[in-house]
Amino acid sequence: MTSMKDECVYFCGPYKGYCGKAEYDHDAEIFHGEVIGTRDVVTFQGKSPSGLQIAFRESVDDYLEFCAGHQGA
């Protein structure tokens, strides 16, 4: 179990009405997160906070594009 000082949580957004929550994996040296408030599992990852923010926005855009392409299907 990690101590509180070893935990790092990062919040992304809001972007197009969505937010994300990410945690830092010290072993892999990468942030990994999930978009909150979707019916599907939408994930993103980045090596830095700025890279994480870009990946979050790209994941939201991809998710919205996917949803638009499957309306009425």
Beta strands, then each sheet from edge to edge (+ up, - down):
strand 1: 9-15
strand 2: 18-25
strand 3: 30-36
strand 4: 43-46
sheet 1: 1+ 2- 3+ 4-
end
